[in-house]
């Protein structure tokens, strides 16, 4: 048994260097939540930190009704301010809820407290994914502290039911570079420059970092999205030292089956169709519509992301026809993510490690996880270096933002 002696939350306001456009929303201002945990057992002590952005635009989909007043995407600033305050309150509640509690292990700590978190989240008008994002920092911090107390890594704490899915840590990670819906493609398209020391266009990013793998954000319009995909391919194809081109498509719930079929039909006739890795979350997280065989016949994984909150959601998305899942310990915590892996693996599902713009300590946790998990491809999204200002990065993690020839290397 171990005791959680203290769980302390901290918050920091962050303004992105350039907005991250996902689906029909745009992230510009965001809260970085950090939770520091101290634990003890039989005279031993350990400390751990969990961290993540409270990404309310991504985590909370539905409109919010406040006594007849509706907060929707039509009033994004007021909606963000409301949700940000509620998600901060959820983080604070999770810390107080765990203080001075005793558990057998971190997984039990999660399982015994999740119901209370859900009740509080509902009271705060938070959707399940927003609750998950808000409690992930303390979940990850507890795992880190529990491991620190024993002088081992988080991955060495795992029961064999989960550890058998681990690999030896990789020495390099190929970056799956995010191309947000508002990102500029060509240098010639820049109308106003900003001074932050990072490339401003996809063309400049490719030339500076030798990128070869891309995660293209979609907006729900097959015609506009197909034009953007083709422009990105043309750019990549024009760079002489580009070794090979791979990409994924992330709809962020912006498609329905009819429009997805149209996009896939178009893609299947293009020379770059073979380079497509997977399509991520085309349908709404609340959709009960089946992914039809006519989509699966293209042979590309259809990966669930926003639809995943609980462990058992893996079964739910599988029954809806999804053929893969996105693993996100920063968004759903170690406890849920570790339990999702064996279920998805036993179902023969595609596994990919995806990001929630993990910065500083969150990026360290995200990449350490990606290095150990036996995912279905070697590409890992890591986009904080693109959107987070250099002023908001801790120099202790500088090596994790250093991409050369498309990869982050560990010495």
C-alpha positions in Angstrom: 0.0 0.0 0.0 1.1 3.6 -0.6 -0.2 6.9 0.6 -0.6 10.1 -1.4 0.8 12.7 0.9 0.2 15.7 -1.2 -1.2 16.5 -4.7 -0.7 20.1 -5.6 -2.0 21.8 -8.8 -0.4 24.7 -10.7 -1.8 26.6 -13.7 -0.1 28.7 -16.4 -1.7 30.7 -19.2 -0.2 30.0 -22.6 -0.7 31.8 -25.8 0.2 29.7 -28.9 2.7 31.3 -31.3 0.3 30.4 -34.1 -3.3 29.1 -33.8 -3.9 25.4 -34.1 -7.0 24.9 -36.2 -8.8 21.6 -35.6 -12.1 20.8 -37.4 -14.2 24.0 -37.0 -12.3 25.3 -33.9 -9.1 27.1 -33.3 -6.8 27.0 -30.3 -4.9 30.2 -29.5 -5.1 30.6 -25.7 -4.9 27.6 -23.4 -4.1 26.6 -19.8 -1.2 24.4 -18.9 -2.1 22.3 -15.8 0.7 20.8 -13.8 0.1 18.4 -10.8 2.9 17.5 -8.4 2.4 14.5 -6.2 4.3 13.1 -3.2 3.8 9.5 -2.1 5.1 7.3 0.7 5.2 3.7 1.8 7.2 2.0 4.6 9.6 4.9 5.0 10.1 5.3 1.2 9.1 8.5 -0.6 8.6 9.4 -4.2 7.7 12.4 -6.3 6.1 12.7 -9.6 4.7 15.3 -12.0 1.9 15.2 -14.5 1.1 17.9 -17.0 -1.1 18.7 -19.9 -3.0 21.5 -21.7 -6.6 21.8 -20.8 -7.7 21.6 -24.4 -11.4 22.5 -24.0 -12.0 23.0 -27.7 -11.0 19.5 -28.5 -12.4 17.8 -25.3 -15.8 19.4 -25.2 -18.0 19.1 -28.3 -21.6 20.0 -27.3 -23.0 23.4 -26.7 -23.5 24.4 -23.0 -26.8 25.5 -21.7 -26.6 27.9 -18.8 -30.1 28.6 -17.6 -31.3 29.3 -21.2 -28.1 31.0 -22.4 -26.2 28.8 -24.9 -22.4 28.8 -25.1 -21.5 27.5 -28.6 -18.8 27.8 -31.2 -20.6 31.0 -32.2 -19.2 32.7 -29.1 -15.8 30.9 -28.7 -14.2 33.3 -26.3 -17.0 33.1 -23.7 -17.3 29.4 -24.2 -13.5 28.9 -23.7 -13.5 31.0 -20.6 -16.3 29.0 -19.0 -14.8 25.6 -19.9 -11.3 26.6 -18.9 -12.5 27.7 -15.4 -14.5 24.5 -15.0 -11.6 22.3 -16.1 -9.2 24.0 -13.7 -11.8 23.4 -11.0 -11.8 19.7 -12.0 -8.0 19.5 -11.7 -8.2 21.1 -8.2 -10.9 18.8 -7.2 -9.0 15.7 -8.3 -6.0 16.8 -6.2 -8.1 17.3 -3.1 -9.9 14.1 -3.7 -6.7 12.1 -3.7 -4.9 13.8 -0.8 -4.1 11.5 2.2 -5.7 8.5 0.5 -4.1 5.1 0.5 -4.1 2.7 -2.4 -2.5 -0.6 -3.4 -1.2 0.8 -6.7 -1.8 3.7 -9.2 -4.3 1.6 -11.2 -6.4 1.1 -8.1 -6.1 4.8 -7.3 -7.8 5.5 -10.7 -10.4 2.8 -10.5 -11.5 3.8 -7.0 -11.8 7.5 -7.7 -13.1 7.7 -11.3 -16.8 7.5 -10.3 -16.4 10.5 -8.0 -14.6 12.4 -10.7 -17.4 11.7 -13.2 -20.0 13.0 -10.7 -18.1 16.2 -10.1 -17.5 16.6 -13.8 -21.2 16.3 -14.6 -21.9 18.9 -11.8 -19.4 21.2 -13.7 -21.2 20.6 -17.0 -18.1 18.9 -18.4 -18.4 16.1 -21.0 -16.6 12.8 -20.4 -13.6 13.6 -22.5 -13.1 17.0 -20.8 -13.2 15.2 -17.5 -10.6 12.7 -18.7 -8.3 15.5 -19.9 -8.6 17.3 -16.5 -7.8 14.3 -14.4 -5.0 13.0 -16.6 -2.3 15.1 -14.9 -2.9 13.7 -11.5 -3.2 10.1 -12.8 0.2 10.4 -14.6 1.7 12.2 -11.6 0.7 9.3 -9.3 2.2 6.7 -11.6 5.4 8.8 -11.9 5.6 9.2 -8.1 4.9 5.5 -7.4 7.7 4.5 -9.8 10.1 7.1 -8.3 9.4 5.7 -4.8 10.7 2.3 -6.0 13.6 3.7 -8.0 12.2 2.3 -11.3 10.4 3.6 -14.4 6.7 3.7 -14.8 6.9 0.8 -17.3 8.6 -1.4 -14.8 5.6 -1.0 -12.5 3.3 -2.6 -14.9 1.7 -6.0 -14.3 2.7 -8.6 -16.9 -0.8 -8.4 -18.4 0.3 -5.0 -19.7 4.1 -5.1 -19.8 4.1 -7.8 -22.4 3.0 -5.2 -24.9 6.1 -3.1 -24.3 9.2 -2.9 -26.4 12.7 -1.9 -25.5 12.9 1.9 -25.7 13.6 3.2 -29.2 16.6 5.4 -29.8 14.8 7.6 -32.3 11.2 8.6 -33.0 10.0 9.7 -36.4 7.8 12.8 -36.1 4.4 12.9 -37.6 4.2 16.6 -38.3 0.8 18.2 -37.8 -0.5 20.3 -40.6 -3.3 22.3 -39.0 -6.3 23.6 -40.8 -4.9 27.1 -40.6 -1.2 26.3 -41.3 0.4 28.0 -44.2 1.8 25.7 -46.9 4.1 27.7 -49.1 6.6 30.5 -48.2 5.1 32.6 -50.9 1.7 32.6 -49.1 3.1 34.4 -46.0 1.3 37.7 -45.5 2.5 38.7 -42.1 5.5 37.2 -40.3 5.9 36.6 -36.6 9.2 36.5 -34.6 9.4 33.3 -32.6 12.4 31.5 -34.0 10.4 28.7 -35.6 9.4 28.1 -39.3 6.2 29.8 -40.4 5.2 27.5 -43.3 5.1 23.8 -44.0 7.7 24.4 -46.7 10.1 25.9 -44.2 9.5 23.2 -41.7 10.3 20.5 -44.2 13.5 22.2 -45.3 14.6 22.8 -41.7 13.8 19.5 -40.2 13.9 17.0 -43.1 10.3 16.0 -42.4 8.7 13.1 -44.3 5.6 12.2 -42.3 2.6 14.4 -41.9 -0.7 14.5 -40.0 -3.1 16.6 -42.1 -6.1 18.1 -40.4 -9.4 18.0 -42.3 -12.3 20.5 -42.2 -15.2 18.3 -43.3 -15.3 19.5 -46.9 -14.1 16.8 -49.3 -13.4 19.3 -52.2 -11.4 21.7 -50.1 -9.7 19.0 -48.1 -8.7 17.1 -51.2 -7.2 20.2 -52.7 -5.2 20.8 -49.6 -3.9 17.2 -49.5 -2.8 17.5 -53.1 -1.0 20.7 -52.5 0.9 19.2 -49.5 1.9 16.2 -51.6 3.0 18.5 -54.4 5.2 20.4 -52.0 6.7 17.3 -50.5 7.3 15.8 -53.9 9.3 18.8 -55.0 11.9 18.6 -52.3 14.9 16.6 -53.6 16.1 15.2 -50.3 12.7 14.0 -49.1 13.3 10.2 -48.7 9.7 9.1 -48.7 6.3 10.6 -48.1 3.7 9.3 -45.6 0.7 11.0 -44.1 -2.4 10.5 -42.0 -5.7 12.3 -42.1 -7.4 13.7 -38.9 -11.0 14.8 -39.4 -11.6 15.7 -35.8 -15.3 14.5 -36.1 -16.0 16.8 -39.1 -17.2 14.1 -41.6 -20.2 11.8 -42.2 -20.1 8.6 -44.1 -21.2 10.1 -47.4 -18.5 12.8 -47.4 -15.9 10.3 -46.1 -16.8 7.9 -49.0 -16.3 10.8 -51.5 -12.9 11.7 -50.1 -11.7 8.1 -50.0 -12.9 7.5 -53.6 -10.9 10.5 -54.7 -7.8 9.4 -52.7 -7.9 5.9 -54.0 -7.3 7.1 -57.5 -4.2 9.2 -56.6 -0.6 8.1 -56.7 -0.1 9.0 -53.0 -3.0 6.8 -51.8 -0.5 4.1 -50.8 1.3 6.5 -48.5 -1.8 7.1 -46.4 -1.3 5.5 -42.9 -4.8 5.9 -41.4 -7.8 8.2 -41.1 -8.5 9.4 -37.6 -12.0 10.1 -36.1 -14.0 10.9 -39.2 -17.4 10.8 -37.3 -18.8 12.6 -34.3 -17.8 11.0 -30.9 -21.5 10.6 -30.3 -22.4 9.0 -33.6 -23.7 5.5 -33.6 -23.4 5.1 -37.3 -21.4 2.1 -38.5 -18.3 2.4 -40.5 -19.5 0.5 -43.6 -17.6 -2.2 -45.5 -17.4 0.2 -48.5 -15.0 2.3 -46.4 -13.1 -0.6 -44.9 -12.5 -2.1 -48.4 -10.0 0.7 -49.1 -7.7 -1.2 -46.7 -6.8 1.9 -44.6 -7.3 1.9 -40.8 -10.1 4.0 -39.5 -8.8 5.1 -36.1 -11.0 6.3 -33.1 -9.8 9.1 -30.9 -12.4 11.5 -29.4 -14.8 8.5 -29.0 -12.4 7.0 -26.5 -12.7 7.9 -22.8 -13.3 4.8 -20.8 -11.4 1.5 -21.1 -14.4 -0.3 -22.5 -14.9 2.3 -25.2 -12.4 0.2 -27.2 -15.1 -2.4 -27.5 -17.7 0.2 -28.4 -15.7 1.7 -31.3 -14.7 -1.8 -32.5 -18.4 -2.7 -32.7 -19.0 0.5 -34.7 -16.4 -0.6 -37.3 -13.4 1.4 -36.3 -10.2 -0.7 -37.0 -7.7 1.3 -34.8 -7.3 3.5 -31.8 -5.2 6.5 -30.9 -3.3 6.1 -27.7 -3.1 9.4 -25.7 -1.7 9.1 -22.1 -1.7 12.9 -21.9 -5.4 13.1 -22.7 -6.7 10.0 -21.0 -3.9 9.2 -18.5 -1.7 6.2 -18.1 -4.4 4.2 -16.2 -6.9 4.2 -19.1 -4.3 4.0 -21.9 -2.4 1.0 -20.4 -5.7 -0.9 -20.1 -6.8 0.0 -23.6 -3.7 -1.5 -25.2 -4.3 -5.2 -24.6 -8.0 -5.0 -25.5 -7.2 -3.3 -28.8 -4.3 -5.6 -29.5 -6.4 -8.8 -28.9 -9.0 -7.4 -31.2 -6.3 -7.0 -33.9 -6.8 -3.2 -34.0 -4.2 -0.7 -35.4 -2.4 1.2 -32.6 -1.0 4.7 -33.1 0.4 7.2 -30.5 -1.0 10.6 -30.9 -0.4 14.0 -29.2 -2.4 16.6 -27.4 0.2 19.3 -28.0 2.3 18.0 -25.2 4.8 20.6 -23.8 7.7 20.3 -21.4 7.1 17.5 -18.9 4.0 16.4 -20.8 6.1 16.0 -23.9 8.6 13.9 -21.9 5.9 11.6 -20.7 4.3 11.4 -24.2 7.5 10.5 -26.0 8.7 8.0 -23.3 5.4 6.2 -23.8 5.8 6.3 -27.6 9.3 4.9 -27.3 8.1 1.8 -25.4 4.7 1.0 -27.0 4.5 -1.5 -29.9 2.5 0.8 -32.2 1.6 -0.1 -35.8 3.9 2.5 -37.3 7.0 4.3 -36.3 5.6 7.8 -36.6 4.5 9.8 -33.5 2.8 13.1 -33.5 4.7 15.8 -31.4 3.5 19.2 -32.3 4.3 21.5 -29.4 7.4 22.7 -31.2 5.1 24.0 -33.9 2.5 25.9 -31.9 3.9 26.6 -28.4 6.1 29.7 -28.3 9.8 29.1 -27.6 9.3 31.3 -24.5 6.9 28.8 -23.0 9.4 25.8 -23.3 11.6 24.7 -20.4 15.2 24.5 -21.5 15.5 21.1 -19.6 13.5 19.6 -22.4 15.2 21.3 -25.3 16.4 18.0 -26.8 12.8 16.8 -27.2 12.1 19.7 -29.6 15.2 19.0 -31.7 14.1 17.3 -35.0 16.7 16.4 -37.6 16.1 14.3 -40.7 12.5 14.0 -39.5 13.4 12.3 -36.2 14.0 13.0 -32.5 17.0 11.1 -31.3 17.9 9.9 -27.8 21.6 9.5 -27.0 
